[in-house]
Structures are given as structure tokens and as C-alpha cells.
Amino acid sequence: ALARDDIVPHYQPKICLQTGAVKGFEALLRWRDTGGAIQLPAAIAAAFDDREISQALSERMQDRVIADMRRWLDEGLAFGGVAINAANIQVLPSKHQSNSHSQSLQADAFGVLV
């Protein structure tokens, strides 16, 4: 999935229970298999046991999410914030401190759920 660039985030809305308003999103890791079908992370669960592959998955997800956020801002879309579930991935802030997509993103627009 990494070699074919098939790792994709799917965005689950975070809803305010009092108002019903969308307050942001959680980015969920998904991947496309060779037939194009979307697969859940459980299908590649063993990859998370390998530190190098897990790190590569983490980097790919963060790159995709940050690029999506940058595009949404450029298009004038108000999306609140985006959280990535980090139960099985590593957060790599040093790589993204200089990422061109992350430039001018507000710090509170990106979060990590553990």
C-alpha cells in the first residue's frame, strides 16, 4: 500500500451534541487494495508491529492530512480542526515543522488522539 501510494485518510465528522454542528474531523487511515476497494487498518495490522513501516504509515497519513487541510484553507472552507488517531502510529513533529503544506496552518487545527 505504501509503495503504490494507496494510503488515504477518510474523514469522520466530530459533531457537537448540543447543536448538531460539525466541529471538526478525525482522520482515519484507510488504504486501497489492488482492486481499488477501500480497506480498514485491521487488514494491514501486522504492518503496525514493524517500527519502520509504522513510521512510514504515520508520515504518509500526516502528509495527506496536512495537504488536505492546506487545500481546504486555500479554498476558503471552514473545517474546524482535524485529529489523527495515533493509537498505532507515531507522531513525527520534526518532519512537519518544515513541511510546506503545514506552513501557516494554525496550531489548533491539527491534533492527535491517543
N, C-alpha and C positions, 0 to 999 in steps of 0.2 A: 504494500500500500504506500509506503514511503517512497520507494523507487519510482512508482508510477504517478506520484503526486496525487494520490487518491484520498488523503486525509482532509475532511471537510467539517467545519463547525455547523451544527444545527442550533438554532436559537429558540430557547424556551422562554416565553414571557414571564416576568415576575409581576404579579398583579397585587395592587393594594386591595385588601379585603373590605375595607370600609367604603371605598369609592368605586372600585372596579377598574380603575385606571392602570394602564401599563406603566410600571415604574422603572423598568429596565429589562435585561435579559440575562439568562445563563447560557453560556456556550457549551454545548455538549459535543464530545468527539464522536464523529461518525466516519465511516470510510466506504468507498465504492469498491465492490469486488470486480473481478474481470468482466462480469456480465453487466455491470453498471448498477446493480442493486445496492441499496444503502444497507450497511451492516452496523450492528451495535458493537461497542467496545469489547463485549464478552467474547466475540468471535476471534479477537486477537489478544485475549487476556494474557497469554504467555509472554507476549512482547513486553508487557509492563514489568516482568520479572528481570529483564535484561536492562541494566543501567544505561547502556549506550543507546539502545533502541528506545527506551522510555524517554530519555533526554531528547532524542530526535523527534519523537512524537510530540513532546511538550513544546519544543521550538516551533514545529510546524503549526500546531494549534495556535500558539501565541502570535506567530506571524500572520496567520489567516484572520484571527480576531482583530488584531490591531489594524490590518489593512482594511477590513470591513468597516471598522469604526471610523477610520480616516475618510473612507469613501462616503459614509453616511454624513459625516460633518461637512464634507465638501459639497454634498447635495442638499445641505440645509435640513437634514432630518434630525428631529429631536428623539433620541433613543434612551435617554436616562443614563444608565451605565450598563456595563457588561461584566459578568463574573464568569470565571472559568473554574469548573470543579477540579480541584487539584488532588483528589484522593489518590490517583495513580500516576500523576505527572509531577514533574519538578518545575518550580518557578525559577526562571532564569533572568532576573532583572538586569544583570550586567550586559547581556547581549542586546536588550531592547532599550537601554539608555541612549544608544546612538542610532537606533533604528529610524530610518527616515519616515516611516509611516507613523511612528509614535511621537514625532515632533509636534508640538502644540496640542496634544491631547491633554485634557485636564486629568490630574491625578485621580480624582474621584470617579472618573468614567470607567476605570478598569479595576476589577477586584478579583480576589482569589478566594474560593470556597474550599475549606479543608475538611 
